[in-house]
Amino acid sequence: MEGIQGMNDLGRVVEADRAHVWHHLAQHKAFETADPRVIVEGKGIRVWDAKGKEYIDAVSGGVWTVNVGYGRESIADAVRDQLVKMNYFAGAAGSVPGALFAEKLITKMPGLTRVYYSNSGSEANEKVYKMVRQISARHHGGKKWKILYRDRDYHGTTIAALASGGQDERSSQYGPFPEGFVRVPHCLEYRKQWDVENYGERAADAIEEVILREGPDTVGAIVLEPVTAGGGVIVPPKGYWERVQEICKKYDILLHIDEVVCGMGRAGAWFGYQLYGIKPDFVTMAKGVASGYAAISCTVTTERVFDMFKDDASDPMSYFRDISTFGGCTSGPAAALENMRIIEDEDLIGNTVAMGERCLNNLSALMEKHKVIGDVRGKGLFLGAELVADRQTKEPVAEKLAAQVVAECGAQGVIIGVTNRSLPGFNNTLCLAPALIATPDNIDEITGAIDVALTRVFG
Ligand SMILES: Cc1ncc(COP(=O)(O)O)c(C=O)c1O
């Protein structure tokens, strides 16, 4: 009883939160003098906090997750129906929604056939790292064990995921890290590392240079985000992906695309890699898969990779000896099936392309007006505006000024994001990733608030 009354008393909820909850990615000293934000309700693209303030959420649940928007009763119903029938059984067995979702998912992913379930993006990526290591042990005599990753990309929060992370403010102080993860340069042309015409090809050639330095027979895989998200919204330049694909083929390197952010429509296609004609060996996904209505992540791969784990049934060590307890929860695939149905039936991918274009145009117009915007970029409904103190030198604005822009948008009832504890000195890119249901008015409201915020902070 007491608990239920407590739930209805939001003042008490805020106090309980302040007293006992350790928030993600938050310096708690601030909560000694200000209330922690507690979000209590959501509908469509909007949320309400414990004080009753309404916001338009331009970051889909803070971290680009709630692709189909809040308050979807059909997903809640699908999850409820599934839970009362069969909530859980370990993933060594199958489940009805697990089988049906895998079948539906691979219809959108030509060339890929197998889905391995777990429940966070970090975990989905770690599954690939384990598969690559096991392939090395069983099929390459212990060679090809290294995994390349790119500067500025992020693949998760666990120790091995951080070892493969190109964002030093996320990994700093959490080492030592496991061996065998090797960094390649990022491909952000705005922050040029080579003065050439064909920047995309040149940035990809930098990967080949690392492979040759390390020795091609030591490198088993490369993990890349299709569009780098939290590392500054980086859309790879023309020619980049074609060359990456060639390099992988040339040196027999497995290509792992991390779609944790871009997957499920966010970038204006079912998956970001499909915008570039890439043929990956592994695709990982999490956030938008069930839009946050249930925890689910997937590691998807080819029959060629899958076969390497069943080639010798007489060897008790030959198969993928891995388990994710909650990868057996049926709520994830049940929610994911309905989530996919919504994206299809409401043509949310078409809407994402159209609204993404509108948003990019609006941001470009803001760039004409505010010289603090040095660059705008993005794909679909994942967009960024990089703030600089000087357009000539491209010196980033002070982090606290970028944070002030976010706060000024919040004051107007618009939640936007900014690259956060990501790259030392470069937490200066505003991020937008509204739900894929966003309307033209929503987009204009979001960019309108940014206009006002930039004027308030920079004049
Ligand atoms: C590209 C990318 N990969 C992986 C992850 C990790 O996902 P999770 O937080 O679910 O472990 C994230 C999280 O932001 C991400 O942005």
PDBQT file of the ligand as one rigid body, heavy atoms in Angstrom, charges set to zero:
ROOT
HETATM    1  C1  LIG A 501      26.680   2.877 -31.586  1.00  0.00    +0.000 C 
HETATM    2  C2  LIG A 501      26.422   2.288 -30.228  1.00  0.00    +0.000 A 
HETATM    3  N1  LIG A 501      26.755   1.013 -30.005  1.00  0.00    +0.000 NA
HETATM    4  C3  LIG A 501      26.539   0.414 -28.814  1.00  0.00    +0.000 A 
HETATM    5  C4  LIG A 501      25.970   1.111 -27.769  1.00  0.00    +0.000 A 
HETATM    6  C5  LIG A 501      25.773   0.429 -26.446  1.00  0.00    +0.000 C 
HETATM    7  O1  LIG A 501      24.463   0.096 -26.246  1.00  0.00    +0.000 OA
HETATM    8  P1  LIG A 501      23.925  -0.230 -24.765  1.00  0.00    +0.000 P 
HETATM    9  O2  LIG A 501      23.959   1.040 -23.992  1.00  0.00    +0.000 OA
HETATM   10  O3  LIG A 501      22.564  -0.775 -25.012  1.00  0.00    +0.000 OA
HETATM   11  O4  LIG A 501      24.834  -1.267 -24.194  1.00  0.00    +0.000 OA
HETATM   12  C6  LIG A 501      25.582   2.447 -27.963  1.00  0.00    +0.000 A 
HETATM   13  C7  LIG A 501      24.948   3.215 -26.870  1.00  0.00    +0.000 C 
HETATM   14  O5  LIG A 501      24.768   4.401 -26.921  1.00  0.00    +0.000 OA
HETATM   15  C8  LIG A 501      25.840   3.059 -29.215  1.00  0.00    +0.000 A 
HETATM   16  O6  LIG A 501      25.544   4.354 -29.417  1.00  0.00    +0.000 OA
ENDROOT
TORSDOF 0
